[in-house]
Amino acid sequence: MSRIGKHPVTIPAGVDVKIEGTEVSAKGKLGQLAVQMVEDVTVDQADGRITVMPRDETRRARMQWATMRTLVNNVVTGVSEGFNKKLEIAGVGYRAAVEGKDLVLQLGYSHEVRYPIPEGIQIRCERPTAIEVSGIDKQRVGQVAAEIRSYRPPEPFKGKGIKYEGETILRKEGKKK
């Protein structure tokens, strides 16, 4: 039995969930999202909870059970609370700022890097060395954060670059004489 799949998804107040065929859609204060379910699982809604169960006992159905439950939970959480990722910039002269619909990064290159902010994603820079990516779709928030980090990933010798908040960088020892 799946340890994640067996837990029902609780629907918070202010979120409307509709199940139409294999599509589960949720509408909340932050927006509207939908997820397409696979044919191997069934979805039921009762008493303010959504339960996901495998249709049969095949290996594929059991594998998809927890995956689909997690995707439904992400949709419900996204429209009610949203998701965010925080990035930190380390390095002399490295900084970030939001200008209009672009994130402008100065990362030690001869030019500044302009990253166009995608639709449905908000980026804030409270400090020049801190970036916060937020939105309702967990996958898109993580993807945008990964793309920003890829412009200058942290290097192991001095730790310079863009890293996730709380990420530990494995440091290497430099050259010896």
MILO-101776 format. One record per residue (C-alpha): residue in three letters; chain; x, z, y. Coordinates in nm, 3 decimals. Layout:
MILO-101776
residu_chaine_xx_zz_yy
ala_A_X_Z_Y
...
//
This chain:
MILO-101776
residu_chaine_xx_zz_yy
met_A_0.000_0.000_0.000
ser_A_0.130_-0.091_0.344
arg_A_0.234_0.209_0.549
ile_A_0.162_0.030_0.878
gly_A_-0.133_-0.185_0.773
lys_A_-0.346_0.103_0.646
his_A_-0.375_0.261_0.993
pro_A_-0.669_0.128_1.197
val_A_-0.614_0.005_1.554
thr_A_-0.800_0.226_1.802
ile_A_-0.972_0.039_2.084
pro_A_-0.920_0.224_2.415
ala_A_-1.195_0.256_2.676
gly_A_-1.232_-0.052_2.895
val_A_-1.119_-0.301_2.631
asp_A_-1.364_-0.551_2.477
val_A_-1.263_-0.695_2.140
lys_A_-1.432_-0.997_1.983
ile_A_-1.371_-1.123_1.631
glu_A_-1.471_-1.487_1.585
gly_A_-1.368_-1.633_1.253
thr_A_-0.991_-1.595_1.229
glu_A_-0.936_-1.523_1.600
val_A_-0.925_-1.175_1.748
ser_A_-0.950_-1.171_2.127
ala_A_-0.927_-0.873_2.359
lys_A_-1.018_-0.846_2.726
gly_A_-0.908_-0.554_2.941
lys_A_-0.816_-0.454_3.292
leu_A_-0.485_-0.646_3.282
gly_A_-0.615_-0.973_3.138
gln_A_-0.717_-1.145_2.818
leu_A_-0.520_-1.220_2.501
ala_A_-0.602_-1.361_2.159
val_A_-0.427_-1.372_1.824
gln_A_-0.491_-1.614_1.539
met_A_-0.513_-1.437_1.203
val_A_-0.397_-1.586_0.875
glu_A_-0.646_-1.655_0.596
asp_A_-0.492_-1.389_0.370
val_A_-0.633_-1.091_0.562
thr_A_-0.978_-0.978_0.674
val_A_-1.053_-0.808_1.005
asp_A_-1.342_-0.567_1.065
gln_A_-1.451_-0.379_1.376
ala_A_-1.650_-0.056_1.356
asp_A_-1.668_0.277_1.543
gly_A_-1.420_0.168_1.811
arg_A_-1.156_0.078_1.553
ile_A_-1.022_-0.244_1.406
thr_A_-0.918_-0.243_1.042
val_A_-0.710_-0.514_0.882
met_A_-0.718_-0.545_0.502
pro_A_-0.563_-0.795_0.260
arg_A_-0.814_-1.042_0.115
asp_A_-0.661_-1.012_-0.234
glu_A_-0.358_-0.854_-0.401
thr_A_-0.121_-1.148_-0.378
arg_A_0.229_-1.093_-0.249
arg_A_0.168_-1.307_0.060
ala_A_-0.150_-1.118_0.151
arg_A_0.031_-0.784_0.129
met_A_0.318_-0.919_0.344
gln_A_0.081_-1.047_0.614
trp_A_-0.127_-0.728_0.618
ala_A_0.101_-0.514_0.838
thr_A_0.214_-0.813_1.042
met_A_-0.139_-0.902_1.145
arg_A_-0.227_-0.536_1.212
thr_A_0.075_-0.508_1.444
leu_A_-0.018_-0.830_1.627
val_A_-0.373_-0.701_1.682
asn_A_-0.234_-0.370_1.808
asn_A_-0.002_-0.556_2.049
val_A_-0.296_-0.756_2.188
val_A_-0.508_-0.444_2.242
thr_A_-0.219_-0.248_2.395
gly_A_-0.117_-0.543_2.613
val_A_-0.455_-0.586_2.783
ser_A_-0.496_-0.212_2.839
glu_A_-0.144_-0.089_2.929
gly_A_0.094_-0.385_2.927
phe_A_0.456_-0.395_2.815
asn_A_0.784_-0.373_3.002
lys_A_1.154_-0.407_2.936
lys_A_1.424_-0.268_3.159
leu_A_1.764_-0.429_3.202
glu_A_2.076_-0.282_3.360
ile_A_2.357_-0.478_3.524
ala_A_2.714_-0.345_3.511
gly_A_3.008_-0.506_3.688
val_A_3.166_-0.524_4.031
gly_A_2.965_-0.760_4.251
tyr_A_2.698_-0.819_3.987
arg_A_2.346_-0.793_4.130
ala_A_1.993_-0.924_4.106
ala_A_1.711_-0.986_4.353
val_A_1.367_-1.144_4.344
glu_A_1.324_-1.425_4.599
gly_A_0.978_-1.579_4.595
lys_A_0.910_-1.702_4.242
asp_A_1.276_-1.688_4.132
leu_A_1.505_-1.416_4.004
val_A_1.844_-1.465_4.169
leu_A_2.138_-1.330_3.970
gln_A_2.495_-1.304_4.093
leu_A_2.702_-1.248_3.781
gly_A_3.058_-1.337_3.871
tyr_A_3.017_-1.711_3.838
ser_A_3.108_-1.946_4.124
his_A_2.736_-2.001_4.180
glu_A_2.427_-1.783_4.173
val_A_2.194_-1.815_3.874
arg_A_1.827_-1.882_3.958
tyr_A_1.576_-1.794_3.689
pro_A_1.219_-1.917_3.758
ile_A_0.973_-1.637_3.678
pro_A_0.723_-1.764_3.415
glu_A_0.347_-1.742_3.464
gly_A_0.202_-1.410_3.348
ile_A_0.533_-1.222_3.382
gln_A_0.625_-0.988_3.667
ile_A_0.987_-0.907_3.749
arg_A_1.088_-0.626_3.984
cys_A_1.430_-0.521_4.108
glu_A_1.410_-0.168_4.247
arg_A_1.789_-0.154_4.273
pro_A_2.032_-0.446_4.277
thr_A_2.156_-0.337_3.933
ala_A_1.817_-0.279_3.765
ile_A_1.563_-0.538_3.649
glu_A_1.218_-0.458_3.511
val_A_1.029_-0.730_3.322
ser_A_0.660_-0.659_3.261
gly_A_0.351_-0.841_3.135
ile_A_0.066_-0.826_2.886
asp_A_0.220_-1.035_2.607
lys_A_0.487_-0.837_2.420
gln_A_0.654_-1.147_2.276
arg_A_0.686_-1.320_2.615
val_A_0.818_-1.005_2.786
gly_A_1.087_-0.968_2.519
gln_A_1.172_-1.339_2.533
val_A_1.213_-1.338_2.913
ala_A_1.429_-1.024_2.896
ala_A_1.646_-1.187_2.627
glu_A_1.685_-1.505_2.836
ile_A_1.793_-1.304_3.141
arg_A_2.038_-1.103_2.928
ser_A_2.185_-1.424_2.783
tyr_A_2.322_-1.531_3.123
arg_A_2.591_-1.260_3.097
pro_A_2.569_-1.050_2.779
pro_A_2.771_-0.727_2.784
glu_A_3.130_-0.773_2.681
pro_A_3.305_-0.517_2.459
phe_A_3.619_-0.448_2.663
lys_A_3.490_-0.333_3.003
gly_A_3.117_-0.328_2.928
lys_A_3.038_-0.571_3.211
gly_A_2.720_-0.778_3.191
ile_A_2.345_-0.738_3.150
lys_A_2.222_-0.493_2.888
tyr_A_1.891_-0.338_2.788
glu_A_1.824_0.013_2.914
gly_A_1.947_0.257_2.651
glu_A_2.151_-0.008_2.465
thr_A_2.493_0.115_2.355
ile_A_2.780_-0.128_2.379
leu_A_3.046_-0.102_2.110
arg_A_3.367_-0.082_2.310
lys_A_3.699_-0.221_2.193
glu_A_4.041_-0.100_2.281
gly_A_4.247_-0.334_2.497
lys_A_4.592_-0.478_2.431
lys_A_4.882_-0.245_2.374
lys_A_5.245_-0.306_2.464
//
